Amino acid sequence: MIPRRRSGTGGFTLLEIMIAVAILGSSLVILITNIYHSVKIYRVARDTLVAGFLAQEKFTELVNGKNPVRIGDYKDGRFEKAPHYRWRYRVEKVSLQPFIETVPGLKRLQVVVSWSQVPKREIEVISYVREPEPRGLHQ
């Protein structure tokens, strides 16, 4: 009787190769999905940081600008440096209802910066600013 030799004793079976390819494919899908989400989160963080700087810049411009903002002002526009960011601001009376109807010499300045994404994203800066004293009173 002649002993039989098993052919292919040192290799992999087709089933083993298919399982290895399935595991590798699943791992690649998970890895690519994680990279995609990381890039998306990075972009949101970057855009939010830029919007925060732009909001602060607009706020400073409004408070320290040549033309003081007045109660009731409401304007909007685009930033020249970053055209896909929009700004709007509103100036309101400060009220402490029911105690005080309005607080004299104080106004509420709200600056909102938004940018076009789905969903639409916004950053809002709100501060209370003293009204400038009329010139000539303390001279």
Secondary structure, DSSP 4 states (H G I P E B T S, - for coil): -PPPPPTTTTS--HHHHHHHHHHHHHHHHHHHHHHHHHHHHHHHHHHHHHHHHHHHHHHHHHHHSSS---TT-EEEEE-SSSTTEEEEEEEEE--BTTTBS--TTEEEEEEEEEE--SS-EEEEEEEEEEPPPPTTTT-
